Amino acid sequence: MRSAGSPLSFRPAPGSIPESPGVYRFTDAGGRVIYVGKAKSLRQRLNSYFADFASLHPRTQTMLTTAADVNWTVVSTEVEALQLEYSWIKEFDPRFNVKYRDDKSYPYLAVTMDERFPRVQVLRGARRRGTRYFGPYSHAWAIRETVDLLLRVFPVRTCSAGVFRRAGQIGRPCLLGYIDKCSAPCVSRVTEQEHRELAADFCDFMAGNTSRFIRRLEREMREAAAEEEFERAARLRDDVQALQRALEKQAVVLGEGTDCDVIALAEDALEAAVQVFYVRGGRIRGQRGWVVDKVEEPTPGDLVEQFLLQMYGDAAPEALPREVLVPAVPPEAEAVAELLSEHRGARVELRVPQRGDKKALMETVERNAKESLAQHKLRRAGDLTTRSKALQEIADALELDQAPLRIECYDVSHMMGDDVVASMVVFEDGLARKGEYRRFSIRGLSGQGDVASIHEVISRRFRRYLEERSATGELGAEPGGEPGAEPIDPETGRPRKFAYPPNLLVVDGGPAQAAAAQRALDELGIDDVAVCGLAKRLEEVWVPGDDQPVILPRSSEGLYLLQRVRDEAHRFAITYHRSKRSKSAKESALDAVPGLGPARRQALLRHFGSVKRLREAGTAEICEVPGFGPALAEVIVSALKGEDS
């Protein structure tokens, strides 16, 4: 076996890789499988790993330097490739393959049909053979409420094996048997076959076949009333109401008889969240969520394909619906649909909803996915140990003397080089300090690009820092002076806006942007602030003066924190740019009106609130604004009406 460290050491000989479809696997020096993939053309796919190592995704580079060998298996069809890929991933659990993990432990309603006397219970964790599962539910209490209602009509056993045996030994059922919420098979009130039929009916109702049970009970209720068996009729009426209340707890979203799973994604550069709503009989029967660390740069279709294989690979055939609604079509959509259909024993369709109720439901599921991703990030950010680990990882990667407790990040936003603005966001101890965010309007640099804008905004921010430090006497007149008073504004009692320097300055961009920020600090004589740039495409960390980027592991908490800081700076810059552009658009509509200067334009906008309302106003209404007479009002009305025409 060849040694790991260089992909060229185990690159297959030219021409030795077949052009057929197949599945390949990389192994490390110890023979462990570390990555499994499939390809329509093995030669084309494997050659891409060895063609240009520098252009590969950082995680792919890490995988290749860890690997020591690669081998492959040729298959006949894309469906066989999917099957073999899934089998190998399941068997070898490769460390570099995408793994979807539950974003929390969801409870299921389970019916143990493999037992002699099936039992209804709440279960979490791995599924067991011979057990029917329904859900998942958001909370266990939601299952218990549903079960409590259904036991009136389907009095299936819910007790543990020990309670069941003890009741049989003493010949007396438990409390549920006395209040008719259990058919008490433990004391032979019903036969084994009768109890199994009750359990089967319970499962049919939970699977969505609800109307036949309600119709049957209503028919029996009418017959009992006709025979003047009013007590029995009243009990059947209560049973009907119990089933209806159980159904009311499940929202009706699609037409009756619609069985489908609705899958939606929310993602950022590092992670993705998946949410699934299970719709049976037109009702939402449950929901479930997963999160995943992204490998390489998967498209939404790639994520959907990997998710479908992992989600349905071990599912019972009856768990697969007739239709799966997805946010994007998988690359091998026909092969995936064929594989799922074989597993279900009936046709499974993959569709991207375009309109109507299914499209609206997909949007709801997508909102849940976005919320799930946000909550997942919040849980990671809120953990003190995780934040400390992230800061230390950044310090180690950038070779800082101490963890960067204060991080400032800068981003530039513009529209085709015009209306250039920049943002500054502040994170202290890994948490956002929104009260210290700042925004900058950059003039005179239109068309000169982000590098010049970064230099400008860093220069402005740190000139203010030097001025405020000098004003407090902490630095004297020059950087490096002796400490004096605290950087507190004596009038407000608050810290001055730019009085505190960061331990780490991050810019959104690559080596050029990082170098521009460093040059601005050097020109001001500031040498105690570390600088780096975070490039979006490959999430590379660039240090000024270094020819190669710093590559943090994709699972690194340090990279995760830097990405959050960068994304927050981007959001803040975009928000400011949009508001500024909106204001410019309002004012530009009035630029052409003769006799209107900046003060009068502002007065009109303050009075009417928008240009649209001003266009709808008449001469008399404009005259109500202080400083506007009938002649000027007439000019404004004519100009705006002429613009509309």
VENVENHU-V47643 format. One line per field, one symbol per residue. phi: phi as a letter, one per 20 degrees, with the letter a starting at -180 (. if undefined). psi: psi as a letter, one per 30 degrees, with the letter a starting at -180 (. if undefined). A space follows every 50 residues. Layout:
# VENVENHU-V47643
phi = ???
psi = ???
This chain:
# VENVENHU-V47643
phi = .fffpcfffcfffgneefeffaccbecefenffdbcbcbfcffffffffd fbgfeffgfffffffefcaccbcececfffffffgffffffelffeefce cgfaeeececcefeefdgcebeccnffdfndedcpfdfcffffffffgff ffecfefceffffffffffemcffgfffdmdbflffdmfcegffffffff fgfffffoeeffffffffffffffffemeffffffffffffffffffffd feccfgnedbdddcccbcfdccdcccdedcmndferbbcccbefdlcffg fffffffffffegdffgffeefccecfbffgdgfffffffffffnbfddd bdfdamfffffgfffffffffffffffffffeeffffffffffffffele fbfffdddccbdcbclndlfcbccdccdlndfdffdfcccdddndgnenf ffffgffffffefffffffffenfdmecgnfffcfffdffeemdffgcfd eefcdddeqdfffffffffffffemecddfcbddefgdledddgnefdfe degfeffffgfffffffffffffffffffffffffffffefeffndegff fffffffenafffffeeefffffffgnddgfffffffffffffff
psi = klklekfffgklkkffklgllaklkklafggkkfkkllkejeeeeeffff ejefflkeeeeeeefflflkllkkleleeeeeeeeeeeeeefikfglkjk kkfljkklkkjifflejkkklkklaklkkgkkkkbllekefeeeeeeeef feeiilkflleeeeeeeeefgklaeeefgggkfhffghelleeeeeeeee eeeeefffieeeeeeeeeeeeeeeeeggieeeeeeeeeeeeeeeeeeffj kkflkkfkjlkjklkklafelkkkkkkjkkgfkjfllllllkkkkbikle eeeeeeeeeeefeglkeffklfkjklfkkleheeeeeeeeeeefglkkkk kjkflaeeeeeeeeeeeeeeeeeeeeeeeeffkeeeeeeeeeeeeeeghl flkifkkkkklkkljhflhklllklkkkhgkkiffgkllkkjlggkffle eeeeeeeeeeefeeeeeeeeefgefaflkglkkblkikjfefglklegfk llekkkkjabeeeeeeeeeeeeffgjggjkklkjkeeghkjkkkfkfklk jkkfgkfeeeeeeeeeeeeeeeeeeeeeeeeeeeeeefffefjkgjleee eeeeeeeffleeeeeflleeeeffkkgkleeeeeeeeeeeeeee.
